Amino acid sequence: MDNSMTANPIRVMIVDDHPMLRDGVVGSIKRQPDMIVAAEVGDGAAAIAAIDQANPDVVLMDLQMPGIDGVEAIQTISRKHPKVRILVLTTYFGDAKALRALKAGASGYLLKSAMRTDLIEAIRSVHSGGRHIPPEVAAQIAVHAIGEAPTEREIEILALVAAGNPNKQIARRLGISEDTVKAHLKRIFAKLGVADRTHAVTVAAKRGIIEL
């Protein structure tokens, strides 16, 4: 490792609501001569509050957290600190979730299942100005990029279906007719390439369109 890198280490901020995961990341970073832990916090609100003092070069950001979630925190941090590079940490490789994070300002996307092997390389990659997008995530984005995405109303209906609500209850909850719910579901099935409600929920969750 050259002296210039050691003298100016990459400052890494870790944002995740699982203490054990944060401990593992901290341990990995501390073993690198060109990195230091600038801060570790448990949610998006804490990240936004701490970022000025932490002054990180790279933020490792979980997407699913209580309160302010990862996407909202990414948007805020990117707007206020455009030079900070953000690497998303997530359990899912769904293309919709990846796209939301990248559009919000993230520079890369790292699956938690690949952290043991890819974390350090990913941090260095985004810090140097590159992007880190795993092949499986890129493939999902490419497959669905040309397709029509579900609307906000359709996503709302999908979430209610996932929660076990029948069409009649969904109609009552949203103040629309049952026939309108059925029409929405028909369009949802066509967009997702599925034939029934169960498969629609499974595909939507896998793609990160809804969260179970």
Secondary structure by P-SEA (a helix, b strand, c coil): ccaaaaaccbbbbbbcccaaaaaaaaaaaaaccccccccccccaaaaaaccccccccccccccccccccaaaaaaaaaaacccbbbbbbbccccaaaaaaaaaaccccccccccccccaaaaaaaaaacbbbbcaaaaaaaaaccccccccaaaaaaaaaaaacccaaaaaaaacccaaaaaaaaaaaaaaaccccaaaaaaaaaaaccccc
